[in-house]
Amino acid sequence: MFVAKYPDFLAQILFKDGSSVFFDGTKDMFKYYLNLKKYQPTRNVSDIDSIYVTNYYDLTLTDGRSAYFVLGSDVYGPMGRELIPFKKEVDANEFKKDHQGKSVLKFGEVTYEMVKSLD
């Protein structure tokens, strides 16, 4: 999928060597990140410099590792059900309430099983 068509859901992983990988949503970014050896066998998580996700409310890029993600809402991304990212926890909780979200998670709390359940 061409991610340029979906800038509102853009996610990106930047590696220390200057290369980067773009995604059409946080769900696919997490699939890649949580199973890096499948997609990039020569890479390790320690090779990652930074991760960016698009904050849902103002569409700005924010640090993915410090973002909050709403799981199980009624808002869909380009590839269907999605983890919706927010820079601020208060915004994530408000969105969760307004859009029937199931939970608000920090980056390290997201598991591969959660991500796969969105397919």
C-alpha positions in Angstrom: 0.0 0.0 0.0 1.2 3.5 -0.8 1.4 5.3 2.6 1.4 8.7 1.0 -2.3 8.3 0.4 -2.9 8.1 4.2 -0.9 10.8 5.9 -3.4 11.0 8.8 -2.3 7.5 10.0 1.4 7.6 9.0 3.9 5.8 11.3 7.6 5.6 10.8 10.6 3.8 12.2 14.0 5.4 11.7 17.2 3.3 12.1 20.5 4.5 13.4 22.1 4.0 10.0 19.8 6.7 8.5 17.4 4.3 6.8 13.6 4.3 7.5 10.5 2.3 7.1 7.0 3.9 6.7 3.6 2.4 7.5 0.0 3.3 6.7 -0.9 2.9 10.4 0.3 2.0 13.8 -1.1 -1.5 13.6 1.2 -2.4 10.7 4.1 -0.6 12.4 3.6 -2.7 15.5 3.4 -5.9 13.4 6.8 -5.0 12.0 8.4 -3.8 15.2 7.1 -6.8 17.3 8.3 -9.3 14.7 11.4 -7.5 13.4 13.3 -10.7 12.7 10.6 -11.8 10.2 10.7 -8.6 8.2 14.3 -7.5 8.6 16.4 -10.5 9.7 19.6 -8.5 9.9 18.1 -5.9 12.2 17.7 -5.7 16.0 15.4 -3.4 18.0 18.7 -1.8 19.2 19.2 -0.6 15.6 16.2 1.6 15.9 16.9 5.3 16.5 13.3 6.6 16.8 9.7 5.7 16.1 7.0 8.2 15.1 3.2 8.0 14.9 0.6 10.5 13.9 -1.3 12.0 16.8 -4.9 11.5 16.0 -6.3 14.9 17.0 -3.8 17.3 15.5 -2.2 15.1 12.9 1.4 15.9 14.0 4.1 13.3 14.3 4.8 12.4 17.9 7.3 10.0 19.6 5.8 6.6 19.3 7.6 5.2 22.3 6.0 7.8 24.6 2.6 7.8 22.9 -0.7 6.4 24.1 -2.7 4.0 22.0 -6.4 3.3 22.1 -7.2 -0.3 21.3 -10.6 -1.5 20.1 -12.3 1.8 19.1 -15.0 2.3 16.4 -12.5 4.4 14.3 -10.9 2.6 11.4 -7.7 3.3 9.5 -6.7 2.5 5.9 -6.3 -1.2 6.8 -9.4 -1.6 9.0 -9.3 -1.7 12.8 -6.4 0.3 14.2 -4.5 1.3 17.3 -5.2 5.0 17.5 -2.2 7.1 18.7 -2.2 10.1 21.0 0.6 12.3 22.4 -1.3 13.0 25.6 -2.9 10.4 27.9 -5.9 12.7 28.6 -6.7 12.8 24.9 -6.4 9.0 24.6 -8.8 8.6 27.5 -11.3 11.1 26.1 -11.2 9.4 22.7 -11.6 5.9 24.3 -14.7 7.2 26.0 -16.1 8.9 22.9 -15.4 6.0 20.5 -16.1 2.8 22.6 -12.4 2.0 23.0 -11.4 -1.0 25.1 -8.1 0.2 26.6 -5.4 2.8 26.6 -1.9 1.4 26.3 1.6 2.6 26.4 4.1 1.5 23.7 5.6 -1.3 25.7 2.2 -2.7 26.7 1.2 -3.5 23.1 1.6 -7.2 22.3 1.7 -9.0 19.0 -1.5 -10.9 20.0 -3.3 -7.6 20.5 -2.2 -6.3 17.1 -3.1 -9.5 15.3 -6.6 -9.4 16.9 -7.2 -6.3 14.9 -7.0 -8.1 11.6 
